[in-house]
């Protein structure tokens, strides 16, 4: 049984963009109306030292929804190479974002 679970874990790891070397289009540093947000394939950072690891990522036609372990959700909408919209599903806050660097 342990070998089966290990093989399944390896397959799942190999299918994730981070393991495969692919990046989501939102990966990078963004200026979102004065707030600096940084995204990796696995994390969301804001305010300098605050880094959150998302536990679930859903995508649909250039839009992404991140769900964090505590249930907090945020969306990245209309993600383009240099622009996107950040939206908090909890507060309703919405910010237009411009890419600072990849």
N, C-alpha and C positions, 0 to 999 in steps of 0.2 A: 504494500500500500504506500509506503514512504517513497518508493521509486516513482510510482504513478503520480503522486502529488508533486514531487520534485519536477517531473517532466512537464506537468501542467503549468507549474509556476514559471518554468523556463520559457514555455511557449507564450504565456501571457506577457512576460518581460520582453521577449523579442518582438512582440506586436505593438508595444508602446512606442510613440514617436521618439521619446528620449533615448530608448535603447537602440532604436533603429537609426538614430542620427538625424532624423527629420525634425524640423521645428514647426510649431504652430505659427501662423502668420502674425499673431499678437506678441510673440516673444521679442523682448527688447525694453527700452526705457521710453516712457511717454510723459509729455506734459499735458495734464488734463485740467485745463483752466486754472493753472497755478500750482496744482498738486503734482508731484512727481511720482509716478507709479512704474514699477518694474515687474515684468513677467518673464518667467521661464516656462518650460514645458510642465513644471510641477508646482511652481510657487507664484505668489503675488506679494509684492513688497510695496510699502508706502510709509511715508513719514520717517525715513531714515533707517531705524532699526527694527521695524515691524515686518516680519515675513510670515506669511501664512501658506501652508501646504494645502492645496485643494485635493479632495478625496474623489471627486467625480467631475468629469468634463463632458458636456454634451455639445454637439455642433449641428448647425443646420444652415446651409447656404451662406456662409460668411459670418454667421452669428455664433457666439459661444456662451454657454452658461456654466459657471464654476460653482460647485457646491463644496463647502468646507465641512470638516468633521463636526462642528457645532451647529450645522444646519444653515449657516449664513450662505446666501447665494448672491452672485453678481453676474451681470451679463456684459459681454463685449459685443457690440452691434456694428454691423456694416464695416468689418475690419478690412482695411485697405493697406497698401504698403506704407503710407504716410499718415493716415487718419483712421480714427475709429470713434465710437461712442461708448463710454463706460456708464453702466447703469446699476444701481443698487436696488435689488428687489425688496429689501427690507425697508429702506428709508424713502425710496422713490427718487433719490438724487440721480441726476444725469449730467455728465460732463463730456464735452467735445474734447478729443485728444489728438495731439500731434506728436508723431514719433520724434524723439531726440536722437536716439541711436539704436541700432539693432543689437 
